[in-house]
Amino acid sequence: MRARTTVIALSAAGLLTFTSSGTAQAATYYRTCDTTGASGSASFDMQQNGPGNPNPYVVVGNLSVVDTKGDGNHVRVRFTWAYPGQTSRASQWFKNTLGNGKRQSWDFRQDLAVYPRSLGVQVARYEGDRYLNSCSDWT
């Protein structure tokens, strides 16, 4: 995308310029964390849903996790968010059972009822259905 510089005003203080790069886009967030045996990330945009939708906001993005320890366990990743004045919430877990050194990614969409105070990612290691350890990273 080619950047354009537009001269907006000329005054005694000098030139006032703005740089733009085409059409307006939603802010892109990137969160990542590492815990024993797992490394994961989330990249996502928050947008507004159409009029009349009971959930006015939507987050769309990609979750990714890699198993970093050849211990026979599997790793998981999920999207997290918190509404103002409330505890955090989370999407379903996405499981990577491909083994040590293997990365797996998923696209996701999460509708939100109100504007969140924070968005993030949680990465964990499991032995079957038994939680072992995790990490989180928030905006």
Backbone as ProteinMPNN parsed JSONL, in Angstrom:
{"seq_chain_A": "MRARTTVIALSAAGLLTFTSSGTAQAATYYRTCDTTGASGSASFDMQQNGPGNPNPYVVVGNLSVVDTKGDGNHVRVRFTWAYPGQTSRASQWFKNTLGNGKRQSWDFRQDLAVYPRSLGVQVARYEGDRYLNSCSDWT", "coords_chain_A": {"N_chain_A": [[0.841, -1.165, 0.0], [0.674, 2.182, -0.873], [1.877, 5.042, 0.751], [0.382, 8.226, 1.344], [0.937, 11.689, 1.545], [-0.686, 14.488, 2.736], [-1.124, 17.93, 2.53], [-2.567, 19.84, 4.949], [-2.963, 22.342, 6.254], [-1.627, 25.663, 6.303], [0.164, 27.69, 8.329], [1.302, 30.268, 10.627], [2.78, 28.765, 12.324], [3.776, 26.796, 10.752], [3.827, 23.98, 8.446], [1.158, 21.679, 8.542], [0.822, 18.335, 8.459], [-0.604, 15.214, 7.426], [-0.33, 11.717, 7.305], [-1.535, 9.085, 5.387], [-2.67, 5.752, 4.625], [-4.349, 4.688, 2.483], [-7.563, 3.088, 2.742], [-9.492, 3.248, 5.811], [-8.807, 1.098, 8.564], [-9.553, -1.489, 10.951], [-8.07, -1.645, 14.226], [-5.286, -3.755, 14.624], [-4.461, -6.311, 16.803], [-1.894, -8.025, 18.608], [-0.989, -10.706, 20.508], [1.065, -12.673, 22.626], [2.389, -15.543, 24.324], [4.526, -17.606, 26.376], [4.878, -20.728, 27.928], [5.979, -23.448, 30.016], [6.625, -25.942, 27.792], [4.879, -25.002, 25.806], [4.045, -22.582, 23.296], [2.316, -19.775, 22.25], [0.026, -17.701, 20.288], [-2.063, -14.877, 19.424], [-3.651, -13.107, 16.888], [-5.672, -10.412, 16.086], [-8.601, -8.509, 15.122], [-10.839, -5.992, 16.232], [-14.15, -5.269, 15.526], [-17.179, -3.517, 14.549], [-20.391, -4.955, 14.7], [-23.183, -5.319, 12.427], [-26.071, -3.051, 12.304], [-28.721, -3.589, 14.655], [-27.842, -6.035, 15.554], [-27.631, -8.157, 18.379], [-25.22, -8.383, 19.67], [-22.996, -5.972, 19.673], [-20.276, -5.826, 19.0], [-17.545, -7.495, 17.361], [-14.919, -9.825, 17.348], [-12.437, -10.878, 15.231], [-10.038, -13.226, 14.152], [-6.881, -14.989, 14.43], [-5.652, -17.865, 16.011], [-2.781, -19.466, 17.341], [-0.643, -22.181, 18.187], [2.21, -23.897, 19.44], [3.766, -26.96, 20.261], [6.356, -27.247, 22.488], [7.85, -29.093, 23.823], [8.919, -32.351, 24.005], [7.16, -34.289, 25.501], [4.984, -35.934, 25.427], [2.577, -34.784, 26.103], [-0.196, -32.545, 25.279], [-0.914, -29.332, 23.73], [-2.764, -26.252, 24.152], [-4.791, -23.455, 23.036], [-6.557, -20.35, 23.506], [-8.883, -17.644, 22.988], [-9.268, -14.745, 24.991], [-11.233, -12.459, 26.985], [-12.35, -9.512, 28.743], [-15.04, -7.883, 30.239], [-15.873, -4.507, 31.262], [-15.6, -4.14, 34.766], [-16.069, -6.836, 35.302], [-15.192, -10.356, 35.667], [-12.727, -12.232, 33.786], [-13.41, -13.797, 30.593], [-13.611, -16.609, 28.332], [-12.988, -18.176, 25.153], [-13.695, -21.356, 23.577], [-11.29, -24.021, 24.054], [-8.644, -24.607, 21.761], [-7.117, -27.405, 20.513], [-3.84, -28.68, 20.067], [-2.539, -31.518, 18.974], [-0.477, -32.515, 17.531], [2.187, -32.917, 18.195], [5.66, -32.567, 19.369], [7.283, -29.59, 18.417], [5.526, -28.994, 16.391], [3.33, -26.736, 14.839], [0.038, -25.421, 15.075], [-2.818, -23.77, 13.737], [-5.794, -21.734, 13.989], [-8.619, -20.057, 12.667], [-10.804, -17.659, 14.137], [-13.925, -16.355, 15.44], [-15.497, -14.105, 17.553], [-18.33, -12.92, 19.049], [-19.197, -10.015, 20.911], [-20.9, -8.661, 23.706], [-20.681, -6.122, 24.901], [-18.4, -3.296, 24.784], [-15.152, -4.408, 25.321], [-12.906, -4.318, 28.185], [-10.453, -5.434, 28.036], [-8.494, -7.613, 25.951], [-7.213, -10.829, 25.001], [-4.876, -13.651, 25.01], [-4.663, -17.087, 25.927], [-2.512, -19.698, 26.72], [-1.887, -23.139, 27.104], [-0.722, -26.222, 28.649], [-1.585, -29.598, 28.598], [-2.194, -32.796, 30.081], [-3.819, -35.253, 28.805], [-7.011, -34.599, 29.921], [-6.166, -33.171, 32.049], [-5.105, -30.241, 33.482], [-1.924, -28.695, 33.27], [-0.089, -26.433, 33.128], [-0.009, -22.869, 32.371], [-0.095, -19.732, 30.494], [-0.826, -16.224, 30.08], [-1.605, -13.371, 28.051], [-2.442, -10.0, 27.808], [-4.218, -7.205, 26.27]], "CA_chain_A": [[0.0, 0.0, 0.0], [1.489, 3.375, -0.986], [1.5, 6.103, 1.687], [0.163, 9.539, 0.762], [1.027, 12.802, 2.479], [-1.572, 15.56, 2.307], [-0.951, 19.18, 3.263], [-3.878, 20.222, 5.455], [-3.057, 23.768, 6.568], [-0.389, 26.42, 6.344], [-0.038, 28.764, 9.298], [2.541, 30.851, 11.117], [3.53, 27.708, 12.999], [4.383, 25.921, 9.752], [2.955, 23.041, 7.749], [0.524, 20.598, 9.288], [0.633, 17.254, 7.493], [-1.09, 13.918, 7.877], [0.008, 10.633, 6.394], [-2.529, 8.019, 5.406], [-2.309, 4.641, 3.749], [-5.535, 4.09, 1.883], [-8.802, 3.049, 3.505], [-9.392, 3.05, 7.255], [-8.886, -0.296, 8.968], [-9.647, -1.718, 12.389], [-6.78, -1.872, 14.866], [-4.886, -5.149, 14.732], [-3.782, -6.617, 18.054], [-1.101, -9.245, 18.593], [-0.626, -11.115, 21.858], [1.807, -13.928, 22.617], [2.973, -15.945, 25.603], [5.232, -18.881, 26.426], [4.882, -21.44, 29.194], [6.713, -24.698, 29.865], [6.072, -26.885, 26.827], [3.946, -24.434, 24.819], [4.186, -21.189, 22.892], [1.14, -19.475, 21.444], [-0.231, -16.308, 19.946], [-3.353, -14.487, 18.839], [-3.704, -11.837, 16.163], [-7.108, -10.193, 15.918], [-9.177, -7.182, 14.925], [-12.166, -5.812, 16.8], [-14.973, -4.504, 14.606], [-18.576, -3.379, 14.949], [-21.371, -5.746, 13.961], [-24.201, -4.514, 11.758], [-27.16, -2.537, 13.13], [-29.727, -4.56, 15.07], [-27.224, -7.239, 16.1], [-27.631, -8.077, 19.842], [-23.82, -8.252, 20.086], [-22.542, -4.898, 18.796], [-18.865, -5.924, 18.632], [-17.073, -8.814, 16.954], [-13.474, -9.978, 17.222], [-12.064, -11.921, 14.275], [-8.591, -13.357, 14.151], [-6.224, -16.274, 14.289], [-4.953, -18.395, 17.174], [-1.731, -20.389, 16.936], [0.094, -22.742, 19.317], [3.202, -24.914, 19.099], [4.264, -27.81, 21.345], [7.801, -27.012, 22.555], [8.481, -30.075, 24.705], [8.562, -33.715, 23.609], [6.833, -35.007, 26.736], [3.769, -36.727, 25.246], [1.384, -34.0, 26.426], [-0.627, -31.689, 24.175], [-1.016, -27.916, 24.072], [-4.028, -25.62, 23.776], [-4.812, -21.996, 22.976], [-7.903, -19.789, 23.419], [-9.051, -16.196, 23.033], [-9.839, -14.302, 26.265], [-11.664, -11.063, 27.038], [-12.972, -9.1, 30.001], [-15.905, -6.71, 30.164], [-15.628, -3.605, 32.389], [-16.168, -4.518, 36.056], [-16.37, -8.269, 35.384], [-14.053, -11.258, 35.538], [-12.421, -12.581, 32.397], [-14.154, -14.854, 29.908], [-12.74, -17.258, 27.35], [-13.573, -19.019, 24.112], [-13.343, -22.772, 23.71], [-9.89, -24.356, 23.819], [-8.253, -25.238, 20.503], [-6.077, -28.375, 20.89], [-2.81, -29.113, 19.13], [-2.056, -32.847, 19.372], [0.438, -32.952, 16.472], [3.471, -33.319, 18.769], [6.75, -31.634, 19.604], [7.757, -28.78, 17.309], [4.482, -28.797, 15.378], [2.44, -25.592, 15.066], [-1.3, -25.524, 14.507], [-3.51, -22.477, 13.779], [-7.238, -21.723, 13.747], [-9.307, -18.775, 12.573], [-11.928, -17.618, 15.075], [-14.817, -15.193, 15.486], [-16.153, -14.025, 18.854], [-19.222, -11.777, 19.232], [-19.123, -9.451, 22.259], [-22.111, -7.917, 24.061], [-20.307, -4.733, 25.181], [-16.995, -3.014, 24.477], [-14.349, -5.026, 26.379], [-11.814, -3.533, 28.758], [-9.197, -6.087, 27.701], [-8.543, -8.782, 25.075], [-5.946, -11.527, 25.144], [-4.678, -15.043, 24.619], [-4.204, -17.997, 26.972], [-1.845, -20.879, 26.176], [-1.761, -24.112, 28.193], [-0.271, -27.59, 28.387], [-2.466, -30.57, 29.24], [-1.966, -34.239, 30.004], [-5.215, -35.67, 28.663], [-7.859, -33.472, 30.318], [-5.611, -32.592, 33.274], [-4.349, -28.999, 33.298], [-0.581, -28.71, 33.839], [0.421, -25.066, 33.299], [-0.472, -21.95, 31.325], [0.292, -18.324, 30.536], [-1.792, -15.33, 29.433], [-1.123, -12.046, 27.669], [-3.617, -9.141, 27.615], [-4.021, -5.86, 25.72]], "C_chain_A": [[0.891, 1.235, 0.0], [0.981, 4.451, -0.034], [1.361, 7.419, 0.938], [0.287, 10.584, 1.85], [0.206, 13.947, 1.919], [-1.314, 16.791, 3.159], [-2.336, 19.672, 3.647], [-3.984, 21.732, 5.682], [-1.672, 24.388, 6.559], [-0.649, 27.59, 7.282], [1.313, 29.321, 9.701], [3.409, 29.798, 11.793], [4.178, 26.75, 12.001], [3.357, 25.024, 9.104], [2.398, 22.003, 8.715], [0.232, 19.499, 8.282], [0.119, 16.001, 8.183], [-0.684, 12.892, 6.84], [-1.051, 9.558, 6.517], [-2.082, 6.921, 4.466], [-3.568, 3.96, 3.242], [-6.723, 4.132, 2.81], [-8.55, 2.806, 4.986], [-9.572, 1.575, 7.586], [-9.014, -0.37, 10.481], [-8.245, -1.948, 12.945], [-6.499, -3.366, 14.936], [-4.087, -5.321, 16.011], [-3.008, -7.913, 17.893], [-0.671, -9.533, 20.02], [0.079, -12.452, 21.763], [2.272, -14.261, 24.026], [3.576, -17.34, 25.48], [5.138, -19.442, 27.833], [5.645, -22.739, 28.97], [5.983, -25.62, 28.898], [5.166, -26.311, 25.761], [4.256, -22.971, 24.541], [3.021, -20.872, 21.964], [0.95, -17.999, 21.203], [-1.649, -16.132, 19.423], [-3.138, -13.185, 18.093], [-5.175, -11.619, 15.825], [-7.436, -8.728, 15.711], [-10.515, -7.143, 15.642], [-12.933, -4.87, 15.887], [-16.376, -4.353, 15.186], [-19.435, -4.271, 14.07], [-22.377, -4.801, 13.321], [-25.29, -4.049, 12.707], [-28.174, -3.633, 13.456], [-29.153, -5.847, 15.629], [-27.198, -7.12, 17.624], [-26.221, -7.985, 20.43], [-23.163, -7.217, 19.175], [-21.087, -4.993, 18.337], [-18.521, -7.359, 18.252], [-15.548, -8.766, 16.862], [-13.231, -11.129, 16.254], [-10.546, -12.004, 14.237], [-8.118, -14.775, 13.978], [-5.506, -16.616, 15.58], [-3.941, -19.416, 16.686], [-1.014, -20.899, 18.179], [1.041, -23.831, 18.818], [3.616, -25.653, 20.375], [5.783, -27.666, 21.354], [8.533, -28.014, 23.432], [8.005, -31.47, 24.312], [8.267, -34.583, 24.816], [5.566, -35.848, 26.625], [2.486, -36.007, 25.602], [0.977, -33.175, 25.211], [-0.799, -30.259, 24.672], [-2.321, -27.343, 23.53], [-3.866, -24.104, 23.761], [-6.271, -21.544, 22.931], [-7.845, -18.272, 23.523], [-9.719, -15.829, 24.354], [-10.254, -12.833, 26.164], [-12.271, -10.791, 28.406], [-13.805, -7.856, 29.744], [-15.597, -5.808, 31.357], [-16.337, -4.095, 33.656], [-16.5, -5.988, 36.211], [-15.092, -9.089, 35.274], [-13.856, -11.628, 34.071], [-13.284, -13.733, 31.899], [-13.234, -15.436, 28.849], [-13.544, -18.062, 26.341], [-13.259, -20.481, 24.434], [-11.835, -22.927, 23.534], [-9.744, -24.942, 22.423], [-7.032, -26.101, 20.806], [-5.124, -28.671, 19.743], [-2.246, -30.427, 19.663], [-1.064, -33.398, 18.348], [1.815, -33.362, 16.981], [4.51, -32.215, 18.797], [7.19, -30.916, 18.324], [6.721, -28.472, 16.244], [3.551, -27.654, 15.78], [1.096, -25.86, 14.409], [-2.012, -24.191, 14.72], [-4.981, -22.633, 13.443], [-7.7, -20.285, 13.592], [-10.473, -18.81, 13.557], [-12.714, -16.33, 14.906], [-15.511, -15.225, 16.838], [-17.001, -12.766, 18.914], [-19.158, -11.329, 20.682], [-20.324, -8.549, 22.507], [-21.841, -6.438, 24.333], [-18.83, -4.553, 24.836], [-16.125, -3.553, 25.615], [-13.297, -4.077, 26.934], [-10.473, -4.131, 28.398], [-9.451, -7.313, 26.828], [-7.211, -9.506, 25.195], [-5.935, -12.941, 24.615], [-4.24, -15.832, 25.853], [-3.678, -19.25, 26.283], [-1.629, -21.844, 27.33], [-1.21, -25.443, 27.688], [-1.146, -28.517, 29.215], [-1.911, -31.975, 29.09], [-3.359, -34.857, 29.981], [-6.106, -34.472, 28.93], [-7.359, -32.79, 31.585], [-4.717, -31.401, 32.938], [-2.983, -29.121, 33.966], [-0.061, -27.303, 34.12], [-0.076, -24.19, 32.156], [0.156, -20.572, 31.484], [-0.797, -17.527, 29.828], [-1.1, -14.033, 29.068], [-2.339, -11.221, 27.261], [-3.235, -7.823, 26.962], [-4.078, -4.862, 26.857]], "O_chain_A": [[1.801, 1.315, 0.825], [-0.214, 4.743, -0.011], [2.123, 7.7, 0.012], [-0.204, 10.386, 2.961], [0.377, 14.334, 0.763], [-1.287, 16.7, 4.386], [-3.182, 19.897, 2.782], [-4.998, 22.335, 5.333], [-0.671, 23.708, 6.784], [-1.565, 28.384, 7.063], [2.347, 28.9, 9.182], [4.633, 29.926, 11.831], [5.049, 25.967, 12.381], [2.155, 25.273, 9.199], [3.106, 21.516, 9.597], [-0.535, 19.713, 7.343], [0.377, 15.765, 9.364], [-0.694, 13.168, 5.64], [-1.423, 9.165, 7.623], [-1.221, 7.131, 3.612], [-3.817, 2.792, 3.541], [-6.891, 5.082, 3.575], [-7.531, 2.233, 5.37], [-10.384, 0.885, 6.969], [-8.638, 0.557, 11.199], [-7.346, -2.389, 12.228], [-7.385, -4.152, 15.273], [-3.148, -4.569, 16.273], [-3.412, -8.796, 17.136], [-0.054, -8.687, 20.668], [-0.262, -13.278, 20.916], [2.522, -13.363, 24.83], [3.201, -18.135, 24.619], [5.299, -18.714, 28.813], [5.928, -23.089, 27.825], [4.852, -26.031, 29.158], [4.717, -27.049, 24.885], [4.672, -22.225, 25.428], [2.763, -21.604, 21.008], [1.607, -17.156, 21.815], [-2.328, -17.086, 19.04], [-2.509, -12.263, 18.613], [-5.847, -12.528, 15.338], [-6.668, -7.835, 16.07], [-11.245, -8.134, 15.663], [-12.436, -3.807, 15.517], [-16.717, -4.983, 16.188], [-19.241, -4.341, 12.856], [-22.413, -3.613, 13.643], [-25.425, -4.592, 13.804], [-28.448, -4.499, 12.626], [-29.905, -6.68, 16.135], [-26.782, -6.08, 18.136], [-26.055, -7.553, 21.571], [-22.808, -7.529, 18.038], [-20.698, -4.314, 17.387], [-19.121, -8.311, 18.751], [-14.968, -7.799, 16.366], [-13.759, -12.226, 16.44], [-9.854, -10.986, 14.284], [-8.826, -15.641, 13.464], [-4.835, -15.772, 16.174], [-4.201, -20.149, 15.732], [-0.799, -20.141, 19.124], [0.718, -24.585, 17.9], [3.791, -25.044, 21.43], [6.435, -27.931, 20.344], [9.705, -27.817, 23.754], [6.802, -31.731, 24.294], [9.023, -35.504, 25.127], [5.116, -36.417, 27.619], [1.403, -36.563, 25.421], [1.713, -33.109, 24.227], [-0.827, -30.006, 25.877], [-2.904, -27.87, 22.583], [-2.954, -23.546, 24.371], [-7.125, -22.247, 22.393], [-6.901, -17.698, 24.065], [-10.636, -16.521, 24.795], [-9.705, -12.068, 25.37], [-12.653, -11.711, 29.13], [-13.346, -6.9, 29.118], [-15.104, -6.296, 32.373], [-17.523, -4.425, 33.625], [-17.164, -6.357, 37.18], [-14.05, -8.591, 34.848], [-14.715, -11.365, 33.229], [-13.81, -14.527, 32.678], [-12.21, -14.845, 28.505], [-14.63, -18.558, 26.637], [-12.63, -20.784, 25.448], [-11.181, -22.07, 22.939], [-10.611, -25.681, 21.957], [-6.024, -25.596, 21.3], [-5.541, -28.884, 18.604], [-1.558, -30.445, 20.683], [-0.831, -34.606, 18.297], [2.541, -34.075, 16.288], [4.286, -31.1, 18.325], [7.434, -31.543, 17.294], [7.016, -27.756, 15.287], [3.051, -27.606, 16.904], [1.022, -26.448, 13.33], [-1.836, -23.551, 15.756], [-5.372, -23.541, 12.709], [-7.23, -19.396, 14.302], [-11.064, -19.865, 13.787], [-12.243, -15.358, 14.317], [-16.056, -16.257, 17.232], [-16.469, -11.659, 18.839], [-19.075, -12.159, 21.586], [-20.721, -7.773, 21.638], [-22.681, -5.591, 24.03], [-18.105, -5.525, 24.625], [-16.343, -3.188, 26.77], [-12.851, -3.154, 26.252], [-9.455, -3.44, 28.442], [-10.486, -7.969, 26.946], [-6.187, -8.877, 25.462], [-6.83, -13.374, 23.889], [-3.535, -15.309, 26.716], [-4.316, -19.792, 25.38], [-1.232, -21.429, 28.418], [-1.228, -25.745, 26.495], [-1.414, -28.254, 30.387], [-1.249, -32.3, 28.105], [-4.005, -34.973, 31.023], [-5.99, -33.446, 28.26], [-8.042, -31.928, 32.138], [-3.723, -31.523, 32.222], [-2.886, -29.596, 35.098], [0.364, -27.015, 35.239], [-0.506, -24.686, 31.115], [0.838, -20.286, 32.468], [-1.592, -18.083, 29.07], [-0.121, -13.643, 29.704], [-3.168, -11.674, 26.471], [-2.097, -7.368, 27.072], [-3.937, -3.66, 26.631]]}, "name": "protein", "num_of_chains": 1, "seq": "MRARTTVIALSAAGLLTFTSSGTAQAATYYRTCDTTGASGSASFDMQQNGPGNPNPYVVVGNLSVVDTKGDGNHVRVRFTWAYPGQTSRASQWFKNTLGNGKRQSWDFRQDLAVYPRSLGVQVARYEGDRYLNSCSDWT"}
